[in-house]
Amino acid sequence: MQLEENGFDTWAPPSPGLVRDFVNSYEPQEDAESLDSATALRDWFAARELVPASARMTADDVAAARRIREGLRAVLLGHAGHEADDEGAARRALDAELARLPLRVSFDADGGLRLTAAGSPFERGIAGVLDAVRRSEAAGEWERLKVCARDTCRWAFYDASRNHARRWCSMAGCGNYIKMRRRSADRAQA
């Protein structure tokens, strides 16, 4: 397991890792948005070889990417066994965005199924993220991608634990915080 200085587990197989990184392009706890412009969105996709570095994105693409990202975060919240933070609005917005995408199913050179889009650079880039979801599911890795149970965090992580029961992005950070709050509440009730 690889840990960054902040204690986050950084390891994940490639496909869930791509989805995790997309979801983590917004850091709720610090209100830090990485996809804050069309250029930033293009650069995010280009860094992962989903679109060429010369691709053009629009403000509408940024808004759609954010709705898809937050819908995926809501799905991953469900993987961790929690209710959606917004009564399902993010998942409905995700479904609406997906309905607009001109996705195609094709076979790659090895005969494997893949999702693609022949439309705009944004559509091709987001199809790459969605294809990573498909690959994750096919490999049995999708349910292991979760978001932190701490309601102020919601950082996405890959649960590599044996029993797939991990609930926090970092035991040293969010896990300890939640456990200390529970102990304090239990003492107050006693």
C-alpha contacts under 8 A as a table, 3 or more apart, distances in Angstrom:
res1	aa1	res2	aa2	distance
1	M	9	D	6.63
1	M	10	T	7.47
1	M	11	W	6.10
2	Q	9	D	5.76
2	Q	10	T	5.50
2	Q	11	W	5.68
3	L	6	N	7.68
3	L	7	G	5.50
3	L	8	F	5.49
3	L	9	D	4.67
3	L	10	T	5.70
3	L	11	W	7.87
4	E	7	G	5.39
4	E	8	F	5.58
4	E	9	D	6.72
4	E	10	T	6.64
5	E	8	F	7.52
7	G	170	S	5.93
7	G	171	M	7.96
7	G	172	A	6.53
7	G	173	G	7.29
8	F	169	C	6.14
8	F	170	S	5.23
9	D	157	F	7.33
9	D	158	Y	7.91
9	D	169	C	7.21
9	D	170	S	6.96
10	T	157	F	7.82
11	W	17	G	7.63
11	W	158	Y	7.32
12	A	16	P	6.36
12	A	17	G	5.03
12	A	158	Y	5.72
12	A	160	A	7.81
13	P	16	P	5.87
13	P	17	G	5.73
14	P	17	G	4.93
14	P	18	L	6.18
15	S	18	L	5.27
15	S	19	V	6.63
15	S	132	A	4.63
15	S	133	V	6.84
15	S	135	R	6.33
15	S	136	S	5.60
16	P	19	V	5.10
16	P	20	R	5.95
16	P	132	A	6.58
16	P	133	V	6.83
16	P	136	S	5.69
16	P	141	E	6.94
16	P	142	W	6.72
16	P	145	L	6.55
16	P	158	Y	7.24
17	G	20	R	4.98
17	G	21	D	6.04
17	G	158	Y	7.50
18	L	21	D	5.16
18	L	22	F	6.22
18	L	129	V	6.83
18	L	132	A	6.79
19	V	22	F	5.03
19	V	23	V	6.23
19	V	129	V	6.12
19	V	132	A	6.58
19	V	133	V	6.75
20	R	23	V	5.18
20	R	24	N	6.04
20	R	145	L	7.21
20	R	156	A	5.54
20	R	157	F	6.30
20	R	158	Y	7.49
21	D	24	N	4.92
21	D	25	S	6.21
21	D	156	A	7.84
22	F	25	S	5.26
22	F	69	R	6.69
22	F	129	V	7.72
23	V	26	Y	6.63
23	V	69	R	5.27
23	V	70	E	7.05
23	V	72	L	6.88
23	V	73	R	6.10
23	V	155	W	7.92
23	V	156	A	6.49
24	N	27	E	6.00
24	N	155	W	6.24
24	N	156	A	6.11
25	S	33	E	6.40
25	S	34	S	5.14
25	S	35	L	6.52
26	Y	31	D	7.13
26	Y	32	A	5.68
26	Y	33	E	4.57
26	Y	34	S	5.91
26	Y	35	L	7.43
27	E	30	E	5.73
27	E	31	D	5.57
27	E	32	A	4.97
27	E	33	E	6.49
27	E	153	C	7.62
27	E	154	R	7.97
27	E	155	W	6.81
28	P	31	D	4.70
28	P	32	A	6.67
28	P	152	T	6.89
28	P	153	C	5.95
28	P	154	R	6.68
28	P	155	W	7.52
29	Q	32	A	7.87
29	Q	152	T	5.42
29	Q	153	C	4.85
29	Q	154	R	7.62
33	E	36	D	5.88
34	S	40	A	6.97
35	L	38	A	7.59
35	L	40	A	5.36
35	L	41	L	5.25
35	L	44	W	7.86
35	L	62	V	6.83
35	L	66	R	7.69
36	D	40	A	6.27
36	D	41	L	7.49
36	D	62	V	7.47
37	S	40	A	5.10
37	S	41	L	6.31
37	S	59	A	6.81
37	S	62	V	6.59
38	A	41	L	5.15
38	A	42	R	6.15
38	A	56	R	7.63
38	A	57	M	4.99
38	A	58	T	5.20
38	A	59	A	5.72
38	A	61	D	7.20
38	A	62	V	5.95
39	T	42	R	5.07
39	T	43	D	6.02
39	T	56	R	7.80
39	T	57	M	6.85
40	A	43	D	5.03
40	A	44	W	6.09
41	L	44	W	5.08
41	L	45	F	6.35
41	L	57	M	7.21
41	L	62	V	6.50
42	R	45	F	5.25
42	R	46	A	5.95
42	R	51	V	7.46
42	R	53	A	7.09
42	R	55	A	6.59
42	R	56	R	6.89
42	R	57	M	6.11
42	R	122	F	7.80
43	D	46	A	4.92
43	D	47	A	5.87
43	D	53	A	6.72
44	W	47	A	5.34
44	W	48	R	6.73
45	F	48	R	5.36
45	F	49	E	6.33
45	F	50	L	5.14
45	F	51	V	5.75
45	F	125	G	5.84
46	A	49	E	4.79
46	A	50	L	5.63
46	A	51	V	4.95
46	A	52	P	5.54
46	A	53	A	5.19
47	A	50	L	7.67
47	A	53	A	7.98
48	R	51	V	7.96
49	E	52	P	6.84
50	L	124	R	7.00
50	L	125	G	4.93
50	L	128	G	6.03
51	V	55	A	6.45
51	V	121	P	6.23
51	V	122	F	7.99
51	V	124	R	6.90
51	V	125	G	5.72
52	P	55	A	5.41
55	A	121	P	6.03
56	R	121	P	6.75
57	M	61	D	6.10
57	M	62	V	7.60
57	M	121	P	6.96
57	M	122	F	6.27
58	T	61	D	5.04
58	T	62	V	6.51
59	A	62	V	5.04
59	A	63	A	6.36
60	D	63	A	5.09
60	D	64	A	6.18
61	D	64	A	5.07
61	D	65	A	6.01
61	D	122	F	6.27
62	V	65	A	5.07
62	V	66	R	6.21
63	A	66	R	5.20
63	A	67	R	6.35
64	A	67	R	5.11
64	A	68	I	6.19
64	A	97	E	6.75
65	A	68	I	5.11
65	A	69	R	5.99
65	A	126	I	7.48
66	R	69	R	4.94
66	R	70	E	6.09
67	R	70	E	5.25
67	R	71	G	6.08
67	R	90	A	6.96
67	R	93	A	6.20
67	R	94	L	6.06
67	R	97	E	7.50
68	I	71	G	5.05
68	I	72	L	6.17
68	I	93	A	7.27
68	I	94	L	4.88
68	I	97	E	6.72
68	I	98	L	7.89
69	R	72	L	5.11
69	R	73	R	6.22
69	R	94	L	7.92
70	E	73	R	4.83
70	E	74	A	6.26
70	E	90	A	5.93
70	E	91	R	7.82
70	E	94	L	7.64
71	G	74	A	5.07
71	G	75	V	6.38
71	G	90	A	4.50
71	G	91	R	4.52
71	G	92	R	7.51
71	G	93	A	6.62
71	G	94	L	4.77
72	L	75	V	4.96
72	L	76	L	6.19
72	L	91	R	7.34
72	L	94	L	7.29
73	R	76	L	5.06
73	R	77	L	6.13
73	R	147	V	6.83
73	R	154	R	7.83
73	R	156	A	7.35
74	A	77	L	4.95
74	A	78	G	6.52
74	A	84	A	5.71
74	A	85	D	7.45
74	A	88	G	7.72
74	A	90	A	6.41
74	A	91	R	6.31
75	V	78	G	5.16
75	V	79	H	6.57
75	V	91	R	7.07
76	L	79	H	4.81
76	L	80	A	6.52
76	L	143	E	7.88
76	L	145	L	6.25
76	L	146	K	4.46
76	L	147	V	5.53
76	L	156	A	7.50
77	L	80	A	5.20
77	L	81	G	6.64
77	L	82	H	5.59
77	L	83	E	7.01
77	L	84	A	6.57
77	L	146	K	5.94
77	L	147	V	5.23
77	L	148	C	7.57
77	L	149	A	7.70
77	L	154	R	7.84
78	G	81	G	4.93
78	G	82	H	5.14
78	G	83	E	6.28
78	G	84	A	6.95
78	G	146	K	7.74
79	H	82	H	7.47
79	H	143	E	5.71
79	H	144	R	7.25
79	H	145	L	7.04
79	H	146	K	5.50
79	H	147	V	7.84
80	A	146	K	5.39
80	A	147	V	6.53
80	A	148	C	7.62
80	A	149	A	7.16
80	A	166	R	7.92
80	A	167	R	6.31
82	H	149	A	7.47
83	E	87	E	7.75
84	A	87	E	5.57
84	A	88	G	5.79
85	D	88	G	7.50
86	D	89	A	5.61
86	D	90	A	6.75
88	G	91	R	5.32
88	G	92	R	6.25
89	A	92	R	5.09
89	A	93	A	6.15
90	A	93	A	5.06
90	A	94	L	6.13
91	R	94	L	4.87
91	R	95	D	6.18
92	R	95	D	5.09
92	R	96	A	6.20
93	A	96	A	5.02
93	A	97	E	6.20
94	L	97	E	5.17
94	L	98	L	6.13
95	D	98	L	5.05
95	D	99	A	6.13
96	A	99	A	5.15
96	A	100	R	6.67
97	E	100	R	5.29
97	E	101	L	6.69
98	L	101	L	5.28
101	L	117	A	7.74
101	L	123	E	6.58
102	P	117	A	5.81
102	P	118	A	7.21
102	P	119	G	6.74
102	P	123	E	7.42
103	L	115	L	6.47
103	L	116	T	5.68
103	L	117	A	4.73
103	L	118	A	7.61
103	L	127	A	6.88
104	R	115	L	5.61
104	R	116	T	5.13
104	R	117	A	5.69
104	R	118	A	7.77
105	V	113	L	6.88
105	V	114	R	5.74
105	V	115	L	4.78
105	V	116	T	6.33
106	S	113	L	5.80
106	S	114	R	5.49
106	S	115	L	6.44
106	S	116	T	7.26
107	F	110	D	7.67
107	F	111	G	5.34
107	F	112	G	5.25
107	F	113	L	4.56
107	F	114	R	5.84
108	D	111	G	5.30
108	D	112	G	5.36
108	D	113	L	6.40
108	D	114	R	6.65
109	A	112	G	7.39
114	R	131	D	6.17
114	R	134	R	7.76
115	L	127	A	6.26
115	L	128	G	7.29
115	L	130	L	7.26
115	L	131	D	5.15
115	L	134	R	7.96
116	T	124	R	6.46
116	T	127	A	5.41
116	T	128	G	6.90
116	T	131	D	7.44
117	A	123	E	5.91
117	A	124	R	4.90
117	A	127	A	5.94
118	A	123	E	7.51
118	A	124	R	6.51
119	G	122	F	7.96
119	G	123	E	5.75
119	G	124	R	6.53
120	S	123	E	5.13
120	S	124	R	6.34
121	P	124	R	5.05
121	P	125	G	6.05
122	F	125	G	5.04
122	F	126	I	6.06
123	E	126	I	5.29
123	E	127	A	5.95
124	R	127	A	5.04
124	R	128	G	6.44
125	G	128	G	5.19
125	G	129	V	6.76
126	I	129	V	5.02
126	I	130	L	6.22
127	A	130	L	4.95
127	A	131	D	5.89
128	G	131	D	4.98
128	G	132	A	6.28
129	V	132	A	5.07
129	V	133	V	6.60
130	L	133	V	4.94
130	L	134	R	6.39
131	D	134	R	4.88
131	D	135	R	6.11
132	A	135	R	4.99
132	A	136	S	5.96
133	V	136	S	5.05
133	V	137	E	6.18
133	V	142	W	6.85
134	R	137	E	5.17
134	R	138	A	6.16
135	R	138	A	5.02
135	R	139	A	6.12
136	S	139	A	5.19
136	S	140	G	6.24
136	S	141	E	4.89
136	S	142	W	4.78
137	E	140	G	5.13
137	E	141	E	5.76
137	E	142	W	4.62
137	E	143	E	7.55
138	A	141	E	7.59
139	A	142	W	7.66
140	G	143	E	7.22
141	E	144	R	5.43
141	E	145	L	7.06
142	W	145	L	5.56
143	E	146	K	7.26
144	R	158	Y	5.66
144	R	159	D	4.93
144	R	160	A	7.12
144	R	164	H	6.52
145	L	156	A	7.06
145	L	157	F	5.89
145	L	158	Y	4.57
145	L	159	D	6.14
146	K	156	A	5.54
146	K	157	F	5.55
146	K	158	Y	6.29
146	K	159	D	6.99
146	K	167	R	7.92
147	V	154	R	5.09
147	V	155	W	5.23
147	V	156	A	4.10
147	V	157	F	5.95
147	V	167	R	7.73
147	V	168	W	7.34
147	V	169	C	7.07
148	C	151	D	7.59
148	C	153	C	6.31
148	C	154	R	4.61
148	C	155	W	5.33
148	C	156	A	6.29
148	C	157	F	7.30
148	C	167	R	5.90
148	C	168	W	4.39
148	C	169	C	5.05
148	C	174	C	7.85
149	A	153	C	7.61
149	A	154	R	6.55
149	A	167	R	5.54
149	A	168	W	5.56
150	R	153	C	5.35
150	R	154	R	6.33
150	R	168	W	6.96
150	R	174	C	6.28
150	R	175	G	7.92
150	R	178	I	7.04
151	D	154	R	6.16
153	C	174	C	7.78
155	W	169	C	6.28
156	A	169	C	6.87
157	F	169	C	5.71
159	D	164	H	5.95
159	D	165	A	7.53
159	D	166	R	5.93
160	A	164	H	6.71
161	S	164	H	5.13
161	S	165	A	6.86
161	S	166	R	6.54
162	R	165	A	7.98
167	R	175	G	7.72
168	W	171	M	6.14
168	W	174	C	6.05
168	W	175	G	5.57
169	C	174	C	6.84
169	C	175	G	7.78
170	S	173	G	5.28
170	S	174	C	5.71
170	S	175	G	6.17
171	M	174	C	5.95
171	M	175	G	4.16
171	M	176	N	5.93
172	A	175	G	6.15
172	A	176	N	5.70
173	G	176	N	5.67
173	G	177	Y	6.27
174	C	177	Y	5.01
174	C	178	I	6.18
175	G	178	I	5.37
175	G	179	K	6.20
176	N	179	K	5.09
176	N	180	M	5.97
177	Y	180	M	5.24
177	Y	181	R	6.26
178	I	181	R	5.13
178	I	182	R	6.26
179	K	182	R	5.11
179	K	183	R	6.23
180	M	183	R	5.10
180	M	184	S	6.17
181	R	184	S	5.12
181	R	185	A	6.17
182	R	185	A	5.06
182	R	186	D	6.08
183	R	186	D	5.02
183	R	187	R	6.14
184	S	187	R	5.14
184	S	188	A	6.16
185	A	188	A	5.07
185	A	189	Q	6.31
186	D	189	Q	5.22
186	D	190	A	6.29
187	R	190	A	5.12
